[in-house]
Amino acid sequence: MGKAVGYLRLMRPVNCFMMGIAVIVGATLASPHDLSISWLNLVYGFVTGFALTGASMAINDYYDKEIDAVNEPDRPIPSGFIKPKEALAFASVLTAIGFATAFTNTYLLTNISCFTVAIFAWMVFVTYTTVGKRSGLPGNFLVSTCVAIPFVYGSVAIVGEVRLSVLVFAFMAFFSNTGREVTKGIVDVKGDEMENVKTLAVRYGQKNAAIAATIFYLVAVLLSPIPCLNHVSLWFIPLVAVTDFGLVTCSFMLLKDYSRENARKVKNIVLLWLAIGLLAFVAGAIG
C-alpha cells in the first residue's frame, strides 16, 4: 500500500489531471462542434497528457533527489518510499503509454501531428531536467512551455492545426505558470543555493523574485480579457474573473511577505486559481 501511495505521489495526479483536461480544453476551443464526432481522440489526448505529465514528474523527482532531500524530504524518493531506479522505470512505463496514445488516432495525418507534438513536449521537459533546471528563468520558461503545450495538442488532435483562440489561452497558461515557477524558486532557495541552481531568488534575492513572479501573474491577468472579444461565451467571464482576482491577491500576498513559508502558501493557492481558470476556458468554449 505504501509503495502504491509513493508512486501516486511521485506522479502528482492533480497536475496530471489538469494537463489531461487542458488537452480537452484545447480541443474544445479549437472546434467544440467536432467533439462528439472525435470523442475517442479526446480520450486518447487526455491519457497522453496525463501519462506524459506523470512521467515528467517522476523524472524530475529522480534528478531532484539531492535537492529534495533538503527542500522536500517527505517526497517519495528522499523519504525512501520509492527507489531512484523504480522512479525511472515508472517514468518509462508512463512515457510509453503517452506516446502510444498520441499515435493512436482516427486520422493518419492527425496522429502523426499529435505524436510529433508529444515528442516535442517530452524533449522540452528532458532538456529542462538535464540542462535547463539550473539555469533559473530559462528553465522556468521550459516548464511553462510544457504546461502550455497540452492546449496546442488538443487543437491538433481535433482539427489538425493550432487555432488562434487556442494560442491565446496557451499564452495565459504560460505566463501564470512562469509566475508560479518563480514563486517556487523562493520556496526552494536554500536547497537551490547548495546545488548552484540559478533561480531568480538565488541570483537576485527573494524580494526581486517576488516582484518578477508578480509581473508574470499580472501579464496573464491582462491577457484574460482578449478572449471575451470574440472567442468565448459570456460564461467565461465570471470564472476567469475569480481566477484574475485570485492571481492579483496572491501577487499582493507575495509582495507583502516573500518569506519561504508564505511563498509556499502562494504557490499552492495559485494551483487552485489555475484549476478554476481551466474551468473558465471550458465554460467559455461550450457555454
C-alpha positions in Angstrom: 0.0 0.0 0.0 2.8 2.4 0.9 4.6 1.7 -2.4 1.4 2.4 -4.4 0.9 5.7 -2.5 4.5 6.6 -3.2 4.1 6.1 -6.9 0.9 8.1 -6.8 2.6 11.0 -5.0 5.5 10.7 -7.4 3.4 11.4 -10.5 1.4 14.2 -8.8 -2.1 13.1 -10.1 -3.6 16.6 -9.7 -1.0 18.0 -12.1 -1.6 15.1 -14.5 -5.4 15.5 -14.4 -5.0 19.2 -15.1 -2.8 18.6 -18.1 -5.3 16.0 -19.4 -8.1 18.4 -19.0 -6.0 21.1 -20.8 -5.8 18.8 -23.8 -9.6 18.6 -23.9 -9.9 22.3 -23.3 -7.6 23.0 -26.3 -9.8 20.7 -28.4 -12.9 22.4 -27.3 -11.6 25.8 -28.0 -10.4 24.7 -31.5 -13.8 23.2 -32.6 -16.5 22.5 -30.0 -18.8 21.1 -32.7 -16.4 18.3 -33.5 -16.1 16.9 -30.0 -19.0 14.4 -30.3 -17.6 13.1 -33.6 -14.0 12.8 -32.4 -14.6 11.9 -28.8 -12.3 9.0 -29.0 -9.4 11.3 -29.9 -10.2 13.3 -26.8 -9.9 10.2 -24.6 -6.5 9.4 -26.2 -5.5 13.0 -25.8 -6.4 13.0 -22.1 -4.4 9.9 -21.5 -1.4 11.3 -23.4 -1.4 14.5 -21.3 -2.0 12.6 -18.1 0.7 10.0 -18.7 3.4 12.2 -20.1 2.9 14.7 -17.2 3.2 11.8 -14.7 6.4 10.7 -16.5 7.9 14.1 -16.3 7.1 14.5 -12.6 8.8 11.1 -11.9 11.9 12.1 -14.0 12.0 15.5 -12.3 12.0 13.9 -8.8 14.7 11.5 -9.9 17.1 14.3 -10.8 16.0 16.4 -7.8 16.5 13.7 -5.2 19.5 15.5 -3.6 17.8 18.9 -3.6 14.5 17.4 -2.3 16.4 15.8 0.5 16.9 19.4 1.8 13.8 21.2 0.4 11.2 18.4 0.4 12.5 15.5 2.5 9.0 13.9 2.6 8.9 13.4 -1.2 8.7 9.7 -2.3 12.4 9.3 -3.2 14.2 11.1 -0.4 11.8 9.6 2.1 12.6 6.1 0.9 9.2 5.1 -0.3 10.4 4.8 -3.9 13.9 3.9 -5.0 15.5 6.1 -7.7 15.6 3.2 -10.3 12.0 2.5 -9.6 11.1 6.1 -10.3 12.9 5.9 -13.7 11.2 2.6 -14.5 7.8 4.1 -13.6 8.6 7.1 -15.8 9.4 4.8 -18.7 6.1 3.0 -18.5 4.2 6.3 -18.4 6.2 7.6 -21.3 5.4 4.5 -23.4 1.7 4.9 -22.6 1.7 8.6 -23.5 3.5 8.0 -26.9 1.2 5.1 -27.7 -2.0 7.0 -27.2 -0.5 10.0 -29.1 0.0 7.9 -32.1 -3.5 6.2 -31.8 -5.9 8.4 -33.7 -8.7 8.1 -36.1 -6.9 10.0 -38.8 -3.4 9.2 -40.0 -2.3 12.9 -40.6 -3.6 13.9 -37.2 -1.9 11.1 -35.3 1.4 11.9 -36.9 0.9 15.5 -35.8 -0.1 14.5 -32.3 2.9 12.2 -32.0 5.2 15.0 -33.1 3.8 17.4 -30.6 4.1 14.7 -27.8 7.7 14.1 -28.7 8.4 17.8 -28.7 6.8 18.2 -25.3 8.9 15.3 -23.9 12.1 16.7 -25.4 11.4 20.1 -23.8 11.0 18.6 -20.4 14.1 16.4 -20.7 16.0 19.5 -21.8 14.7 21.3 -18.7 15.6 18.4 -16.4 19.1 17.7 -17.7 20.2 21.2 -18.7 17.7 23.9 -18.0 16.9 23.2 -14.4 20.0 25.0 -13.1 19.6 28.0 -15.5 16.9 29.7 -13.5 14.4 31.7 -15.6 15.1 29.9 -18.9 14.3 26.7 -17.1 11.1 28.2 -15.8 10.2 29.1 -19.4 10.8 25.4 -20.4 8.4 24.2 -17.7 5.8 26.7 -18.7 6.1 25.6 -22.3 5.2 22.1 -21.2 2.2 23.5 -19.4 1.0 25.4 -22.5 1.6 22.5 -25.0 -1.5 20.5 -23.9 -3.7 23.2 -25.2 -1.9 23.1 -28.5 -2.1 19.3 -28.6 -5.8 19.4 -28.1 -6.3 21.7 -31.1 -4.1 19.5 -33.2 -5.9 16.3 -32.1 -9.3 17.7 -33.3 -8.6 19.9 -36.3 -5.0 19.0 -37.3 -3.8 22.6 -36.7 -3.4 25.2 -34.0 -6.2 27.7 -33.9 -5.6 31.3 -32.9 -8.0 31.1 -30.0 -6.1 28.2 -28.5 -2.8 30.2 -28.7 -4.3 33.0 -26.5 -5.2 30.5 -23.8 -1.8 28.8 -24.1 0.0 32.1 -23.5 -2.2 32.8 -20.5 -1.2 29.4 -19.1 2.5 30.1 -19.9 2.7 33.3 -18.0 0.7 32.3 -15.0 2.7 29.1 -14.6 6.0 31.0 -15.0 5.0 33.2 -12.1 4.3 30.0 -10.1 7.7 28.6 -11.0 9.5 31.8 -9.9 7.5 31.6 -6.6 8.6 28.0 -6.2 12.2 29.2 -6.5 11.6 31.3 -3.4 10.4 28.2 -1.5 13.4 26.2 -2.7 16.1 28.9 -2.3 18.0 27.0 0.5 18.5 23.8 -1.4 19.0 25.6 -4.7 21.8 27.6 -3.3 23.5 24.4 -2.2 23.1 22.8 -5.6 24.0 26.0 -7.6 20.6 26.3 -9.2 20.5 29.8 -10.5 16.9 30.8 -9.9 15.9 34.4 -9.7 15.6 34.0 -5.9 19.2 32.7 -5.6 20.7 35.2 -8.1 18.8 38.4 -7.2 17.2 37.8 -3.8 13.7 36.7 -2.7 12.2 40.2 -2.9 13.2 40.7 -6.6 12.0 37.2 -7.3 8.6 38.1 -5.8 8.4 41.2 -8.0 9.2 39.1 -11.1 6.6 36.5 -10.2 4.0 39.2 -9.7 4.8 40.6 -13.2 4.2 37.2 -14.8 0.9 36.8 -12.8 -0.3 40.2 -13.9 0.6 39.6 -17.6 -1.6 36.5 -17.5 -4.4 38.6 -15.9 -4.0 41.3 -18.6 -4.4 38.7 -21.4 -7.6 37.3 -19.9 -10.0 39.9 -21.5 -8.8 39.2 -25.0 -10.9 36.0 -25.5 -14.0 38.0 -24.5 -13.8 39.9 -27.7 -14.9 37.1 -30.0 -13.6 33.7 -28.9 -15.8 32.6 -25.9 -19.3 32.9 -24.5 -20.2 35.1 -21.6 -20.0 32.1 -19.2 -16.2 32.6 -19.4 -16.3 36.0 -17.6 -17.3 35.1 -14.0 -14.9 32.2 -13.7 -12.0 34.0 -15.3 -12.8 37.0 -13.0 -12.4 34.7 -10.0 -9.1 33.5 -11.4 -7.8 37.0 -12.1 -8.9 38.1 -8.6 -7.0 35.2 -7.1 -3.8 35.8 -9.0 -3.9 39.5 -8.1 -4.5 38.7 -4.5 -1.6 36.2 -4.5 0.6 38.8 -6.1 -0.1 41.2 -3.2 0.4 38.4 -0.7 3.8 37.6 -2.1 4.9 41.2 -2.4 3.9 41.8 1.2 5.6 38.7 2.6 8.2 37.0 0.4 9.3 34.6 3.1 9.8 30.9 2.2 6.7 29.9 4.2 4.4 32.4 2.6 5.8 31.7 -0.9 4.9 28.0 -0.4 1.4 29.0 0.6 1.1 31.3 -2.5 2.5 28.5 -4.8 -0.2 26.1 -3.6 -3.0 28.6 -3.8 -2.1 29.6 -7.4 -2.6 26.0 -8.4 -6.2 26.3 -7.3 -6.7 29.5 -9.3 -5.2 27.8 -12.4 -7.7 25.0 -12.0 -10.5 27.5 -11.9 -9.0 29.1 -14.9 -9.3 25.8 -16.8 -13.0 25.6 -15.8 -13.4 29.1 -17.2 -11.9 28.0 -20.5 -14.3 25.1 -20.7 -17.3 27.2 -19.8 -16.3 29.8 -22.3 -15.9 27.3 -25.1 -19.1 25.3 -24.7 -21.4 27.8 -23.0 
